[in-house]
Structures are given as C-alpha cells and as structure tokens.
Amino acid sequence: MATDDHGQCKNCGFDLNGDRVYDTFFEKYGNHVDATATASMYGCRKGWGRWGKAIYFKNYDENYNKLPSKWVCPECSEECY
C-alpha cells in the first residue's frame, strides 16, 4: 500500500519517509512514460507515494506458528509504529 507520509519513529523521532517512488524510477529509466508505468505498479504517481524506511519483521515461534508482526526503526531498532 502506497502512502505519502510514513511519519516518524515513536521512540527516537527518526524520519521514516524515503525518496519518492516516481523519482526513483525516473532516475533509473530517464523518461516519464516508463517511470509513471513502474511507479503505478506500486500505487504511486508523480508527486505522490514514498518509499518507507521502516523494516517489517514477520515472527514465528519454534513450531512455525505465526506471531504478531512489527515494524522496526532502522535508527534505534525499536518498534516504530
């Protein structure tokens, strides 16, 4: 799911917004058509949609039963949402 504001870490205040998705693909392809097409696959468009910096962890116990997942801040390594 795309978003334009990932917020800040609730523990350390680290900015969790990355670069804009469209800008990433415009730098890669060098043209508007390919950048728009690829960014739209991520639910983004020019001027809207950012990469997030938070790291998603899926957890399982020793019997492979799913435990609650969490988003972790890359700066302080604590749960950030």
KESE-416169 format. One record per residue: chain; x, y, z of N, C-alpha, C, O in turn; residue number from 1. Coordinates in steps of 0.001 Angstrom, whole numbers, plus 500000, padded with zeros to 6 digits. Layout:
SITE; chain; n.px; n.py; n.pz; ca.px; ca.py; ca.pz; c.px; c.py; c.pz; o.px; o.py; o.pz; resi
SITE; A; X; Y; Z; X; Y; Z; X; Y; Z; X; Y; Z; NUM
...
***
This chain:
SITE; chain; n.px; n.py; n.pz; ca.px; ca.py; ca.pz; c.px; c.py; c.pz; o.px; o.py; o.pz; resi
SITE; A; 500845; 498833; 500000; 500000; 500000; 500000; 500896; 501238; 500000; 501813; 501363; 500812; 1
SITE; A; 500617; 502118; 499098; 501413; 503338; 498976; 500924; 504407; 499946; 499741; 504477; 500278; 2
SITE; A; 501836; 505211; 500377; 501490; 506352; 501221; 502469; 507478; 500935; 503559; 507248; 500411; 3
SITE; A; 502083; 508669; 501274; 502966; 509799; 501039; 503613; 510300; 502331; 504479; 511174; 502292; 4
SITE; A; 503201; 509754; 503465; 503797; 510157; 504729; 503879; 508961; 505673; 502860; 508505; 506192; 5
SITE; A; 505073; 508462; 505891; 505286; 507326; 506782; 505483; 507757; 508224; 505549; 506911; 509116; 6
SITE; A; 505579; 509053; 508468; 505689; 509566; 509827; 507091; 509477; 510398; 508087; 509431; 509675; 7
SITE; A; 507132; 509456; 511737; 508398; 509390; 512465; 508336; 508249; 513469; 507257; 507814; 513871; 8
SITE; A; 509500; 507776; 513863; 509581; 506735; 514890; 509030; 507289; 516199; 509366; 508406; 516594; 9
SITE; A; 508186; 506511; 516870; 507604; 506971; 518134; 508628; 506990; 519268; 508384; 507607; 520305; 10
SITE; A; 509772; 506323; 519084; 510793; 506271; 520132; 511871; 507341; 519981; 512185; 508061; 520929; 11
SITE; A; 512433; 507435; 518773; 513574; 508343; 518599; 513285; 509523; 517681; 514119; 510422; 517572; 12
SITE; A; 512126; 509552; 517016; 511775; 510661; 516148; 512400; 510609; 514761; 512315; 511587; 514018; 13
SITE; A; 513025; 509493; 514394; 513662; 509334; 513085; 512620; 509450; 511973; 511555; 508838; 512060; 14
SITE; A; 512915; 510225; 510932; 512015; 510410; 509794; 511971; 509119; 508966; 512998; 508682; 508446; 15
SITE; A; 510795; 508515; 508844; 510652; 507239; 508153; 510278; 507393; 506682; 510009; 506396; 506011; 16
SITE; A; 510255; 508627; 506165; 509962; 508868; 504755; 511211; 508677; 503918; 512270; 509229; 504217; 17
SITE; A; 511070; 507886; 502863; 512160; 507706; 501911; 511946; 508599; 500696; 511144; 509532; 500736; 18
SITE; A; 512661; 508311; 499626; 512511; 509064; 498383; 511149; 508775; 497751; 510489; 507793; 498091; 19
SITE; A; 510747; 509634; 496841; 509508; 509400; 496100; 509729; 508255; 495118; 510774; 508160; 494474; 20
SITE; A; 508725; 507388; 495017; 508809; 506215; 494159; 508980; 506631; 492696; 509834; 506085; 491996; 21
SITE; A; 508185; 507583; 492232; 508292; 508049; 490842; 509698; 508557; 490544; 510267; 508226; 489504; 22
SITE; A; 510266; 509362; 491454; 511605; 509928; 491233; 512660; 508841; 491110; 513594; 508966; 490318; 23
SITE; A; 512514; 507768; 491894; 513452; 506654; 491822; 513459; 506045; 490421; 514518; 505785; 489851; 24
SITE; A; 512261; 505822; 489876; 512184; 505198; 488556; 512483; 506179; 487431; 512924; 505757; 486362; 25
SITE; A; 512257; 507473; 487638; 512638; 508452; 486626; 514160; 508510; 486503; 514694; 508621; 485400; 26
SITE; A; 514854; 508434; 487634; 516321; 508399; 487603; 516825; 507141; 486911; 517829; 507174; 486201; 27
SITE; A; 516121; 506031; 487123; 516546; 504758; 486538; 516299; 504728; 485032; 517190; 504352; 484270; 28
SITE; A; 515099; 505121; 484592; 514736; 504997; 483184; 514977; 506257; 482369; 515198; 506177; 481161; 29
SITE; A; 514936; 507421; 483013; 515200; 508664; 482307; 514047; 509200; 481482; 514221; 510171; 480745; 30
SITE; A; 512868; 508588; 481587; 511726; 509125; 480846; 510440; 508974; 481657; 510301; 508082; 482494; 31
SITE; A; 509514; 509879; 481375; 508267; 509972; 482131; 507371; 508742; 481947; 506735; 508294; 482901; 32
SITE; A; 507317; 508199; 480737; 506404; 507086; 480450; 506766; 505850; 481267; 505903; 505277; 481931; 33
SITE; A; 508022; 505436; 481228; 508444; 504243; 481977; 508400; 504478; 483483; 508037; 503579; 484242; 34
SITE; A; 508765; 505674; 483913; 508728; 505983; 485347; 507294; 505949; 485863; 507042; 505413; 486942; 35
SITE; A; 506361; 506509; 485116; 504957; 506506; 485517; 504390; 505094; 485541; 503680; 504720; 486474; 36
SITE; A; 504702; 504316; 484517; 504193; 502946; 484443; 504703; 502104; 485611; 503936; 501360; 486222; 37
SITE; A; 505966; 502214; 485914; 506536; 501418; 487003; 506054; 501902; 488363; 505729; 501084; 489223; 38
SITE; A; 506001; 503207; 488574; 505518; 503745; 489848; 504063; 503362; 490085; 503663; 503127; 491225; 39
SITE; A; 503269; 503296; 489023; 501858; 502931; 489184; 501703; 501489; 489656; 500688; 501153; 490266; 40
SITE; A; 502676; 500639; 489390; 502643; 499266; 489898; 502745; 499230; 491420; 502356; 498248; 492052; 41
SITE; A; 503267; 500302; 492000; 503388; 500431; 493445; 502274; 501303; 494023; 502298; 501633; 495209; 42
SITE; A; 501307; 501675; 493199; 500210; 502535; 493648; 500601; 503989; 493785; 499971; 504736; 494533; 43
SITE; A; 501641; 504400; 493066; 502166; 505759; 493188; 502073; 506492; 491854; 501810; 505886; 490816; 44
SITE; A; 502290; 507783; 491897; 502326; 508617; 490697; 503304; 509766; 490963; 503851; 509896; 492058; 45
SITE; A; 503507; 510588; 489941; 504427; 511710; 490097; 503915; 512629; 491201; 502775; 513091; 491148; 46
SITE; A; 504746; 512892; 492188; 504385; 513785; 493283; 503655; 513126; 494439; 503343; 513801; 495421; 47
SITE; A; 503370; 511825; 494359; 502676; 511146; 495456; 503154; 509709; 495573; 503192; 508970; 494589; 48
SITE; A; 503516; 509327; 496777; 503970; 507964; 497065; 505453; 507936; 497377; 506283; 508300; 496544; 49
SITE; A; 505773; 507504; 498574; 507168; 507443; 499009; 507532; 506030; 499446; 506676; 505238; 499841; 50
SITE; A; 508817; 505741; 499365; 509349; 504532; 499970; 509382; 504762; 501471; 509594; 505888; 501920; 51
SITE; A; 509176; 503720; 502245; 509289; 503819; 503695; 510629; 503256; 504150; 511188; 502375; 503498; 52
SITE; A; 511136; 503755; 505250; 512425; 503291; 505778; 512266; 502249; 506881; 513235; 501583; 507246; 53
SITE; A; 511054; 502102; 507416; 510838; 501129; 508487; 511030; 499712; 507949; 510745; 499444; 506782; 54
SITE; A; 511505; 498821; 508786; 511779; 497433; 508407; 510686; 496540; 508998; 510396; 496608; 510192; 55
SITE; A; 510086; 495705; 508150; 508980; 494835; 508565; 509516; 493479; 508993; 510273; 492847; 508257; 56
SITE; A; 509125; 493032; 510179; 509540; 491728; 510684; 508326; 490830; 510870; 507363; 491192; 511546; 57
SITE; A; 508390; 489646; 510255; 507384; 488616; 510491; 507988; 487667; 511522; 509147; 487272; 511399; 58
SITE; A; 507216; 487304; 512526; 507729; 486462; 513599; 506997; 485130; 513653; 505787; 485056; 513443; 59
SITE; A; 507760; 484081; 513939; 507207; 482735; 514098; 507833; 482102; 515330; 508975; 482402; 515678; 60
SITE; A; 507082; 481224; 515990; 507666; 480504; 517115; 508367; 479242; 516615; 508450; 479012; 515408; 61
SITE; A; 508870; 478424; 517544; 509643; 477241; 517163; 508816; 476192; 516407; 509381; 475322; 515744; 62
SITE; A; 507489; 476270; 516502; 506609; 475348; 515767; 506041; 475986; 514504; 505098; 475463; 513909; 63
SITE; A; 506607; 477100; 514100; 506218; 477837; 512894; 504808; 478421; 512963; 504165; 478636; 511936; 64
SITE; A; 504343; 478671; 514160; 503084; 479388; 514331; 503377; 480872; 514232; 504343; 481372; 514810; 65
SITE; A; 502535; 481564; 513497; 502775; 482993; 513272; 502531; 483788; 514544; 501515; 483618; 515217; 66
SITE; A; 503485; 484664; 514863; 503394; 485593; 515980; 503104; 486982; 515414; 503230; 487186; 514206; 67
SITE; A; 502721; 487935; 516253; 502457; 489291; 515742; 503675; 489883; 515033; 504806; 489772; 515507; 68
SITE; A; 503417; 490509; 513897; 504480; 491165; 513127; 504721; 492565; 513679; 503909; 493092; 514439; 69
SITE; A; 505846; 493161; 513287; 506134; 494510; 513771; 506987; 495256; 512758; 507701; 494658; 511954; 70
SITE; A; 506893; 496581; 512820; 507722; 497486; 512032; 508798; 498033; 512951; 508497; 498510; 514045; 71
SITE; A; 510060; 497969; 512515; 511196; 498377; 513341; 511920; 499552; 512694; 512121; 499588; 511480; 72
SITE; A; 512300; 500496; 513517; 513037; 501675; 513068; 514486; 501285; 512737; 515126; 500597; 513532; 73
SITE; A; 515010; 501709; 511586; 516396; 501387; 511258; 517415; 502159; 512090; 518590; 501793; 512128; 74
SITE; A; 516977; 503214; 512752; 517881; 504047; 513549; 518063; 503492; 514968; 519192; 503326; 515428; 75
SITE; A; 516958; 503209; 515655; 517049; 502791; 517061; 516734; 501302; 517286; 516895; 500797; 518397; 76
SITE; A; 516292; 500612; 516250; 515965; 499180; 516302; 514809; 498842; 517249; 514702; 497713; 517726; 77
SITE; A; 513967; 499804; 517510; 512777; 499583; 518340; 511548; 499601; 517437; 511602; 500081; 516305; 78
SITE; A; 510435; 499068; 517958; 509178; 499103; 517210; 508780; 500557; 516992; 508724; 501338; 517942; 79
SITE; A; 508504; 500922; 515739; 508344; 502348; 515442; 506896; 502798; 515211; 506657; 504002; 515118; 80
SITE; A; 505939; 501901; 515116; 504539; 502324; 514923; 503692; 501846; 516072; 502487; 502099; 516098; 81
***
